[in-house]
Amino acid sequence: MRPTIRRALLLFALAMLMVSAFGCGGPEAGDEPTTKPDAPTASSIPTTVQTLVVDGDTSEEYEAALPSLEAAVAADENDLAALQDLAVAQFQTGRYEEAAATYERMLAIQENAFVRNNYANVLRDWGKTDEAEKQYRKAIDIDPTLTFPYVNLASVLSKQDDIAGAIAVLESGIKKVSDEDKESFESLIERLKKATTTT
């Protein structure tokens, strides 16, 4: 993954954690919600959050691409790049069950912390929070230097009002992530600690 895209993804994940921790924010004009308006939500969870789409494709473009992506996977069932593209399109069009199955296929071919993190994201948005937590923890076990599972797991925990758990996850990660990410983790931990003293 290119460093600029990796950094943008991390900054986005950190921003989403802050939204969930403090219950504020919302989509900008043109952003698509990751939860449906009629989906049940806890009072601490915003009903919509921003979706980062690195390629900038719309859900309609993902929808239109699905047949060719499915054909590419059918042509080579072990093509991890094709499977990844298909899983992303399935996720972006709300096909969580299909996206989860595609990520499971990828993980059966090759274990990968980033793929497992993405699989957990699907489970999280599908409403399978307990299973998502397990998958984030597995991703961390596989590659303790990968920042995304820590941030995503902390976000899930903070949405469940487990700020102490979210802080613990970030504190465990701060010892393992790159120096540039440590500063972001430290800042986020401080903000989460302040949130516990003001609530």
N, C-alpha and C positions, 0 to 999 in steps of 0.2 A: 504494500500500500504506500502511495506517495506520501512523504512527510506532511505536505500541506493539507491533504485530505484527512490524514490521521489526526492532525491538530484541530482541524475544523470539526471533525466528529467528536473529539474529546471536549472541545469548548461547548458544543451543542449538548452533549450528555451532561456536562456540569450545569449548564443553564437549566436543563430540564429537572435536574435534581433540586435546584434552588426553587423552581416553580412548585414542585411537589412538596418541598419542605415548608415553604411559606404560604402555599395556597393562593398565589397571585399569578398574574400574567395570563396570557391567552394567545390565540393565533393572531398573526398579522394578516392584513388583507391578502387574500390569495392562498394562504396556507390551508392545508387540508387537515381536519381533525383526525386523530388516530383512534378516537372512540366515537361511536355513533351517538347522536343526540338522545336516543331512547335507551342507551345502555345504562345499567345501574351504576352509580358512582357513590363512593363514600364522600362525606362532607369535606374531607381534607384533600380530595383529589379534584383537580380542575376537570371540567367536563370535556375540555378540548386542550390538546397540546400541539405544539408545532411538530411537523414531520420534516425531517431532513432527507432530501432526495439528492444525492450527490450528482447524478446526471441531469437533474432538473426535469425529469419526465413527469407528466401528469398521470393521474390514475387512468385516464382514457387512453394515453399512449401505452401504459403498461397492459391495459386490457387488450388493445389491438396487437400487442407483441406476443401475447400468450400462445397463440397457435404456432408461431415460428419457434418460440422457445421450447415448447413441448416437442416439436419435431426434432429440434437439435438434440434434446435429451434422448428421444427415441432412437436417433441415429447412433448415439454412443452413450449408453447408460452409465458409464463411469467417467464421463467428462465433467469434472468438478466445476469448471468455469461455467459450462452450460447449466448445470444444476443450480449454481449460485444465482445466475441471472433469472432462472425460472422461479426460485424461491423468493427472490426480491420482488418480482412481478406479482406473485401470488400474495405476498404479504401486503404490498401496496394497494392491491385491489380487495383486501379484506378476506381473502381465502386462507384463513389461519390454519384450518385443518390440513389443507393441501400443502401450505408452506411448511408446516411442522413435519409432514411426511417427507417432503423433499429434503429438509435439513437432516432428518433421521437417515435418509439414504446416503447423504454426503458423509455423515459421521460413521456409517457402516463401512464406507470405502476408506476413509482416512480420518483419524481423530485430529481435531484442530480447535484450539481455544477460541479463535475468532468466530468460527462457524458455530461452536457451541453457544457462544454469547448471543449470536444472531437467533439461534434456535430458542434460547431463553426469551429474547425479545418478542418472538412470535407467541410463545406461551403466555407471557405477561399480558400482551394486548388481547389475547384470546380469553383472558380471565382466569387462566390456570396459574395463579400466583405462586402457590406452594411448589409446583413443579418448576416454574421459572426460577425460583430461589435456588432449588437444587442444581439446576443447570448452570446458573451463574457461579455457584460454588465449585462445580466441576471444572468450569472454564478457568477459574482462578487456580485450582489445583494443577491443571495442565500447564498453564503458563502464568506464573505469579507476577510476571512483569507487564502483562497486558492490562491497561488501565480500564477499559470499558466495562468488564464484568464487575469491578469494584464499584464504579459509579452507578451502574444499572442496579446492582443489588442494594446499594445504599438508597437509591431512589425508591425502590420497592418497599424497603423497610420504613423509610420516612413517610411514605403514603399510608403505612399501617400505624403511624404514630409511634414507631419504634426508633426515635431519634438516637437513643443510646446505642442501639444495634447498628444504625447507619454510621455513626461516628466510629464504632469499633471496627467496622469493615474498612473504612477509609484509613484508620490508623494502622491496621494490619498491612494495607496496601502501600502506605507511604514508605515503608521500609524496603519495598521491592521494585517500585516503578522507577522510571528514569528521573533524573534530576529536574528536568523541565516540568514534569508532571507533579513532582513532590510539592512544588510551590502552590499549584492549583489545589491539590488535596489539602494542604495546610490551611489555605484560605477558606475552603469549603467547610472544613472541620470547625474553624472558629465561628463561622456564620451559623452552623448548626448548633454549636454550644450556646451562642447568643439566643437562638430561637427557644432553647429549653429554659432559659432564665427569664424570658419575657412572656412565656405562656403560662 
